Amino acid sequence: MSVQGLDYGKLTLRDALDLAVLIEEEAKERYTEFADQMQLHHNAEAESFFRFMAVNEEKHRAELAGRRARLFGDQPATVSSTMIFDVEAPEYDEARAFMTARHAMEAALRCECKAHDFFVGVLGHIQDPAVRELFDELREEEVHHQALVKREIERLPPDSGFKPDDFADEPVAQ
């Protein structure tokens, strides 16, 4: 996970909202990519969960974007998607053709923890009270997301014992 080229101590509320929107957008896009991969591999359970996560990330992105628009209208962003990588999005190597729903949910839980850790780490550098309040809110939101994923995991039957890495995910010709 990384954010490049930002001095957290100098973030404005507009910058912080732009950053938060981009983080949610990146996560939504990655979950959608994973869902599409699972569809290709006829893995309906993992696909369904990844689509569920993409929808949740989009809802959060839309809420943050609406808030940004209400406060700052169409003022240009100074934060871009090139500045972030895997803040909340799952790592590219998380998806496996034979992953179970549990493995998909565990990957999502790691992402929610990773995002929480990001906001906790950044909070120590924030000077602006409004930005601090936003990032504290986002940190708390990640706690709620973790609880949601944990509840989903608890509802699952036990796994078969196989691990996704037990199966080769070799590239195949299309």
C-alpha positions as CSV (number, residue, x, y, z in Angstrom):
1,M,0.0,0.0,0.0
2,S,1.3,3.4,-0.8
3,V,0.5,7.0,-1.4
4,Q,3.2,9.1,-3.2
5,G,3.8,12.8,-3.3
6,L,1.5,13.9,-0.4
7,D,2.5,15.7,2.7
8,Y,-0.2,14.7,5.1
9,G,0.5,17.6,7.4
10,K,-0.5,20.0,4.6
11,L,-3.6,18.2,3.3
12,T,-6.7,20.3,2.9
13,L,-10.1,18.9,3.4
14,R,-10.6,19.0,-0.4
15,D,-7.4,17.0,-0.9
16,A,-8.4,14.6,1.8
17,L,-11.8,14.0,0.3
18,D,-10.2,13.6,-3.2
19,L,-7.8,11.0,-1.7
20,A,-10.6,9.1,0.0
21,V,-12.7,9.0,-3.2
22,L,-9.7,7.7,-5.1
23,I,-9.0,5.0,-2.5
24,E,-12.6,3.8,-2.7
25,E,-12.6,3.9,-6.5
26,E,-9.4,1.8,-6.7
27,A,-10.9,-0.8,-4.3
28,K,-14.1,-0.9,-6.3
29,E,-12.3,-1.4,-9.5
30,R,-10.1,-4.2,-8.1
31,Y,-13.0,-6.0,-6.6
32,T,-14.8,-5.7,-10.0
33,E,-11.7,-7.1,-11.7
34,F,-11.6,-10.0,-9.3
35,A,-15.3,-10.7,-9.8
36,D,-14.8,-10.8,-13.5
37,Q,-11.9,-13.2,-13.1
38,M,-14.1,-15.4,-10.8
39,Q,-16.9,-15.3,-13.4
40,L,-14.4,-16.4,-16.1
41,H,-13.4,-19.4,-13.8
42,H,-17.0,-20.3,-13.0
43,N,-16.4,-19.5,-9.3
44,A,-19.9,-18.1,-8.5
45,E,-19.4,-17.9,-4.7
46,A,-16.2,-15.8,-4.9
47,E,-17.6,-13.8,-7.8
48,S,-20.7,-12.9,-5.8
49,F,-18.8,-11.8,-2.8
50,F,-16.4,-9.7,-4.8
51,R,-19.3,-8.0,-6.6
52,F,-20.9,-7.4,-3.2
53,M,-17.6,-5.7,-2.1
54,A,-17.5,-3.6,-5.3
55,V,-21.0,-2.4,-4.7
56,N,-20.1,-1.4,-1.1
57,E,-17.0,0.4,-2.2
58,E,-19.0,2.3,-4.9
59,K,-21.6,3.4,-2.3
60,H,-18.9,4.7,0.0
61,R,-17.1,6.4,-3.0
62,A,-20.4,8.0,-4.1
63,E,-21.1,9.3,-0.6
64,L,-17.6,10.9,-0.3
65,A,-17.8,12.3,-3.9
66,G,-21.2,13.9,-3.1
67,R,-19.7,15.4,0.1
68,R,-16.8,16.7,-1.9
69,A,-19.1,18.2,-4.5
70,R,-21.3,19.9,-1.9
71,L,-18.3,21.5,-0.2
72,F,-16.1,22.3,-3.1
73,G,-18.1,22.2,-6.3
74,D,-16.1,21.6,-9.4
75,Q,-12.8,22.9,-8.0
76,P,-10.0,20.9,-9.5
77,A,-8.4,18.0,-7.6
78,T,-4.7,18.1,-6.7
79,V,-4.7,14.4,-5.8
80,S,-4.6,11.9,-8.6
81,S,-5.0,8.1,-9.0
82,T,-1.3,7.9,-9.9
83,M,-0.5,8.9,-6.3
84,I,-2.1,5.8,-4.7
85,F,-1.7,2.1,-5.0
86,D,-3.3,-0.6,-3.0
87,V,-4.4,1.5,0.0
88,E,-7.6,-0.5,0.4
89,A,-7.7,-2.5,-2.8
90,P,-6.8,-6.2,-2.6
91,E,-3.3,-7.1,-3.8
92,Y,-3.4,-8.4,-7.4
93,D,-2.2,-11.8,-6.4
94,E,-5.1,-12.3,-3.9
95,A,-7.4,-13.8,-6.6
96,R,-7.2,-17.5,-7.3
97,A,-9.4,-19.4,-9.8
98,F,-10.3,-22.0,-7.1
99,M,-10.6,-19.7,-4.1
100,T,-13.6,-20.3,-1.9
101,A,-16.0,-17.7,-0.6
102,R,-14.2,-17.8,2.7
103,H,-10.8,-17.1,1.0
104,A,-12.4,-14.2,-0.9
105,M,-13.8,-12.8,2.4
106,E,-10.5,-13.2,4.2
107,A,-8.8,-11.3,1.4
108,A,-11.4,-8.5,1.8
109,L,-10.9,-8.5,5.6
110,R,-7.2,-8.0,5.1
111,C,-8.0,-5.0,2.8
112,E,-10.3,-3.5,5.4
113,C,-7.6,-3.9,8.0
114,K,-5.0,-2.5,5.6
115,A,-7.2,0.6,5.0
116,H,-7.7,1.0,8.8
117,D,-4.0,0.9,9.4
118,F,-3.4,3.5,6.7
119,F,-5.8,6.0,8.3
120,V,-4.4,5.3,11.8
121,G,-0.9,5.9,10.4
122,V,-1.9,9.1,8.6
123,L,-3.8,10.6,11.5
124,G,-0.5,11.2,13.4
125,H,0.6,13.6,10.6
126,I,-2.7,15.5,10.1
127,Q,-2.7,19.2,11.2
128,D,-6.0,20.4,9.9
129,P,-8.9,19.6,12.4
130,A,-11.4,19.1,9.5
131,V,-9.1,16.6,7.8
132,R,-8.3,14.9,11.1
133,E,-12.1,14.5,11.7
134,L,-12.6,13.1,8.2
135,F,-9.8,10.6,8.5
136,D,-10.9,9.5,11.9
137,E,-14.4,9.0,10.4
138,L,-12.8,6.9,7.6
139,R,-10.8,4.9,10.1
140,E,-14.0,4.1,12.0
141,E,-15.8,3.2,8.8
142,E,-13.1,0.6,8.2
143,V,-13.8,-0.9,11.6
144,H,-17.5,-1.2,10.5
145,H,-16.4,-2.8,7.2
146,Q,-14.3,-5.3,9.1
147,A,-17.2,-6.2,11.3
148,L,-19.4,-6.7,8.2
149,V,-16.9,-9.0,6.5
150,K,-16.4,-11.0,9.8
151,R,-20.2,-11.5,10.1
152,E,-20.2,-12.8,6.5
153,I,-17.4,-15.2,7.3
154,E,-19.2,-16.5,10.4
155,R,-22.2,-17.4,8.3
156,L,-20.2,-19.7,6.1
157,P,-20.0,-23.4,6.5
158,P,-16.5,-24.8,7.1
159,D,-14.2,-25.0,4.2
160,S,-13.1,-28.3,2.6
161,G,-9.5,-27.8,3.8
162,F,-8.1,-27.1,0.4
163,K,-6.2,-23.9,0.0
164,P,-6.4,-21.9,-3.3
165,D,-2.7,-22.4,-3.7
166,D,-3.2,-26.2,-3.8
167,F,-4.4,-25.7,-7.3
168,A,-2.3,-24.4,-10.2
169,D,-3.5,-21.1,-11.6
170,E,-1.4,-21.3,-14.7
171,P,-2.1,-18.9,-17.6
172,V,-4.2,-20.4,-20.3
173,A,-4.7,-19.4,-23.9
174,Q,-8.0,-17.7,-24.6
